[in-house]
């Protein structure tokens, strides 16, 4: 990794973008993978910047891909990944993110081996960005309301009022979380477990 303000593979990394203010998670653990991915991406006419403490590649100031470190894997994140064709089914949706998708790796060798595939996906991602395409974000009403939640609303008007008082984003987070459970009993349990946070006006995974 180059120092802030230096050039990497012909792409400028600006110190003002915040290398010192934020740090990429598990950066040391994935140093070899970061370097290998940067090598793979070096042939593209895209700019490497540092955003959120992570190497981020942009076209005309618009985000295309980002390098991310996790405990179990290293990832190449595609900001508009949901729009890619993904012929090899390599893109993964993390949580309730609507547009973004990631490609997971566990070694620099794996990245090198799949360099041609990575380049094909990035090439398509650049085309998507140049075309100005965007994932149409789902509205709260587009998310299904589980029967168990509807039943809870009928039984507890105070709970329904608290849920409706949440911001649309928080409502979507809960609806997604509840609907992910395949069993009715699990959905009901999730709703009960989330009740205190909902009454407190907090979103899913927000700590009090």
Residue pairs with C-beta under 8 A, 6 or more apart in sequence:
1 27
1 31
1 34
1 35
1 55
2 8
2 13
4 13
4 14
4 15
4 17
4 19
4 20
4 50
5 13
5 14
5 15
6 13
7 13
8 38
8 48
9 38
9 39
9 42
9 48
10 42
11 42
11 46
11 47
11 48
12 47
12 48
12 49
13 19
13 48
13 49
13 50
13 55
14 49
14 50
17 49
17 50
17 51
18 50
18 51
18 52
18 53
19 50
19 53
21 53
22 52
22 53
23 53
24 34
24 53
24 54
24 55
24 67
24 68
24 69
25 68
25 69
25 70
26 69
26 70
26 71
26 74
27 34
27 69
29 69
30 69
30 74
32 107
32 108
33 74
33 105
33 107
33 108
33 111
34 55
34 67
34 69
34 74
35 108
36 108
36 111
36 112
37 67
37 74
37 76
37 105
37 111
37 118
38 48
38 55
38 67
40 111
40 112
40 115
40 118
40 119
41 48
41 57
41 65
41 118
41 122
43 119
44 57
44 119
44 122
44 123
44 126
45 59
46 57
46 58
46 59
46 64
46 126
47 57
47 58
47 59
48 55
48 56
48 57
49 55
49 56
49 57
49 58
50 56
51 63
51 66
52 66
54 66
54 67
54 68
54 69
55 66
55 67
56 63
56 65
56 66
56 67
57 63
57 64
57 65
57 66
57 122
58 64
59 126
59 129
59 130
62 129
63 79
63 129
64 78
64 79
64 122
64 125
64 126
64 129
65 76
65 77
65 78
65 79
65 122
65 125
66 76
66 77
66 79
67 74
67 75
67 76
67 77
68 74
68 75
68 76
68 77
68 102
69 75
72 106
73 104
73 105
73 106
74 104
74 105
74 106
74 111
75 102
75 103
75 104
75 105
76 102
76 103
76 105
76 118
77 100
77 101
77 102
77 103
78 84
78 91
78 100
78 101
78 102
78 103
78 121
78 125
79 99
79 100
79 125
79 129
80 99
80 100
80 125
80 128
80 129
80 133
80 134
80 135
81 91
81 99
81 100
81 101
81 102
81 125
82 93
82 98
82 99
82 100
82 101
82 135
83 99
83 128
83 133
83 134
83 135
84 91
84 101
84 121
84 124
84 125
84 128
85 124
86 101
86 121
88 117
90 103
90 117
90 121
91 101
91 102
91 103
91 121
92 101
92 102
92 103
92 104
93 100
93 101
94 100
94 102
96 172
96 173
96 176
96 177
98 135
98 137
98 138
99 134
99 135
99 137
103 118
103 121
105 111
105 114
111 118
138 172
139 168
140 168
140 171
140 172
140 175
143 171
143 172
143 175
143 176
143 179
144 175
144 179
145 175
146 175
146 178
146 179
146 187
146 191
147 184
148 178
148 184
148 187
148 188
148 191
149 175
149 178
149 187
149 191
152 159
152 160
152 191
153 159
153 160
153 163
159 195
159 198
159 199
162 198
162 199
162 201
163 171
163 174
163 198
164 171
165 201
166 174
166 198
166 201
166 203
167 203
169 203
170 202
170 203
170 204
170 206
173 203
173 204
173 205
174 194
174 198
174 203
174 204
176 204
177 190
177 194
177 204
178 187
178 190
178 191
178 194
179 187
181 187
181 189
181 190
194 204
197 203
197 204
197 206
197 208
200 208
202 208
